Amino acid sequence: MGCSGLGRGELAVRNFWPGNKGGGRTEQELIRRAAEMGVKVYGLSEARIAPPADEGPATVLLGYGGLKQPEITAGVGLLADAWLK
């Protein structure tokens, strides 16, 4: 599962383009599925001041500040189960 922003701080971004594995789901569905696995993620729409000009892909923000490497690895595994299966 690819993410961007991993080397820049304590937040990663994951886009779900229609046609890609896990794509075609709404932001709210992705958030709900993550929560069912016990993982908190945030939708990019929460950070927007105004709606985007076009819909674009569902995008979630993954915060990992304060987590140890084993916790991050476990969380990514849970998210893969929630979103890609």
Secondary structure, 3 states (H helix, E strand, C coil): CCCECCCCCCEEEEEECCCCCCCCCCHHHHHHHHHHCCCCCEEHHHHCCCCCCCCCCEEEEEECCCCCHHHHHHHHHHHHHHHHC
